[in-house]
Amino acid sequence: MAYTTANGIRLFHTDTGTGTPVLFLHGWGSGSGVWEAQATELASDHRVLAVDLRGCGRTDHPAEGNTTDANVADILALMDVLGLEQPLLVGSSLGAAFALEAALRAPHRVAGVVSISGPGYWPAQAMSRALRTLRTALLDDRAATLSGWVPHWFGPEADPGLAARTVEQILRSGPYVIDLLDASRTGDPRETLAQLAVPALFLHGRLDTEIPPEVSRTLARLAPYGEFHEIAHAGHMAHQEQPAAVNALIRSALARAAADAPLPA
């Protein structure tokens, strides 16, 4: 565990193992701990890093700059400071959006992307009113709102303790991450995915009630080297609900990157 200052932000991150780097990016408001099952398994033969994004966990909680642009700049700056050469970027939910944007901005610096239940165009197309309502509720009673909302991120077969631990993580984040909910209401990667020059593996839980699996299926079709996999028995947090299946697919992405072969369209 370490702290690194990048892009003017003091970022907390874990860094274990050696070999081809894999950088994990968590979703809205949570933290690097959601990747424990991935870090434990992959660190046997890869350098595995997981970062608390700005405003989250043990990273700085700035009042300003809680935007997609700033988070992507943080990620690229962290890669510079830590000397990460062409890592595989693995992101969940909003972290997946950051991973795709980083790869679009700096494709020569990224080996590939794994997107897990990324929001894609869905918040802008179908969630604008719901997100405004959610924002108001979070400002009114953050703990109660999270306790009612977060369990829906997980499929019916998930350990209930996962939702409780996720709520605890989000409550440790700063209040300003709420600004990212507003930012997500305007994003639409469909306009730029045709320019994505690296392999992109889109994973989605079949039982996701937050973002429909069809969103990832659509993004995979639009990406030149995109591939889609649906994870059975998982909701929005497939990496926690079905870690063995997700880890195997991350390894397949790493193998393709090592072979310098694009994922099939």
Rosetta blueprint (number, residue, H / E / L):
1 M L
2 A E
3 Y E
4 T E
5 T E
6 A E
7 N L
8 G L
9 I E
10 R E
11 L E
12 F E
13 H E
14 T E
15 D E
16 T E
17 G L
18 T L
19 G L
20 T L
21 P E
22 V E
23 L E
24 F E
25 L E
26 H L
27 G L
28 W L
29 G L
30 S L
31 G L
32 S H
33 G H
34 V H
35 W H
36 E H
37 A H
38 Q H
39 A H
40 T H
41 E H
42 L H
43 A L
44 S L
45 D L
46 H L
47 R E
48 V E
49 L E
50 A E
51 V E
52 D L
53 L L
54 R L
55 G L
56 C L
57 G L
58 R L
59 T L
60 D L
61 H L
62 P L
63 A L
64 E L
65 G L
66 N L
67 T L
68 T H
69 D H
70 A H
71 N H
72 V H
73 A H
74 D H
75 I H
76 L H
77 A H
78 L H
79 M H
80 D H
81 V H
82 L H
83 G L
84 L L
85 E L
86 Q L
87 P L
88 L E
89 L E
90 V E
91 G E
92 S E
93 S L
94 L H
95 G H
96 A H
97 A H
98 F H
99 A H
100 L H
101 E H
102 A H
103 A H
104 L H
105 R H
106 A L
107 P H
108 H H
109 R H
110 V L
111 A L
112 G E
113 V E
114 V E
115 S E
116 I E
117 S L
118 G L
119 P L
120 G L
121 Y L
122 W H
123 P H
124 A H
125 Q H
126 A H
127 M L
128 S H
129 R H
130 A H
131 L H
132 R H
133 T H
134 L H
135 R H
136 T H
137 A H
138 L H
139 L H
140 D H
141 D L
142 R H
143 A H
144 A H
145 T H
146 L H
147 S H
148 G H
149 W H
150 V H
151 P H
152 H H
153 W H
154 F L
155 G L
156 P L
157 E L
158 A L
159 D L
160 P H
161 G H
162 L H
163 A H
164 A H
165 R H
166 T H
167 V H
168 E H
169 Q H
170 I H
171 L H
172 R L
173 S L
174 G L
175 P H
176 Y H
177 V H
178 I H
179 D H
180 L H
181 L H
182 D H
183 A H
184 S H
185 R L
186 T L
187 G L
188 D L
189 P H
190 R H
191 E H
192 T L
193 L H
194 A H
195 Q H
196 L L
197 A L
198 V L
199 P L
200 A E
201 L E
202 F E
203 L E
204 H E
205 G E
206 R L
207 L L
208 D L
209 T L
210 E L
211 I L
212 P L
213 P H
214 E H
215 V H
216 S H
217 R H
218 T H
219 L H
220 A H
221 R H
222 L H
223 A L
224 P L
225 Y L
226 G E
227 E E
228 F E
229 H E
230 E E
231 I E
232 A L
233 H L
234 A L
235 G L
236 H L
237 M L
238 A H
239 H H
240 Q H
241 E H
242 Q L
243 P H
244 A H
245 A H
246 V H
247 N H
248 A H
249 L H
250 I H
251 R H
252 S H
253 A H
254 L H
255 A H
256 R H
257 A H
258 A H
259 A L
260 D L
261 A L
262 P L
263 L L
264 P L
265 A L
